[in-house]
Amino acid sequence: MSTATAADKRKHRRYDLSLDLEVKGRKRAAAIQTQTRDISARGLYFNFTEPMDVGSELNFELNLPPELSGGKDVRVRCRGRVIRVDSIKSSRQVGVAATIETYEFIRAHE
């Protein structure tokens, strides 16, 4: 019987980074501001103020700080999908794990 954890099964290393994040679900008109808890090349985890459905599509944007992007602020627009939602004890928020399916770098003035 295998006792591998989720961390053991991951293909990409996760980084504990708190980055500003704007999240917009497909059914929402406005984006909600939050922060990442961790991020990898193919996914991210963040706390959110509203429940989300596993499998639902998301659009989100995040800023990479200059120390991670060659000395310049870089904004990244992504599309992904919710793969897990965790209830957070003693909080009205939920933890959301999402994939990064597509991304593009955008200019600051867009």
Secondary structure, 3 states (H helix, E strand, C coil): CCCCCHHHHCCCCCECCCCEEEEEECCCCCCEEEEEEEECCCEEEEEECCCCCCCCEEEEEEEECHHHCCCCCEEEEEEEEEEEEEECCCCCCEEEEEECCEEEEECCCC
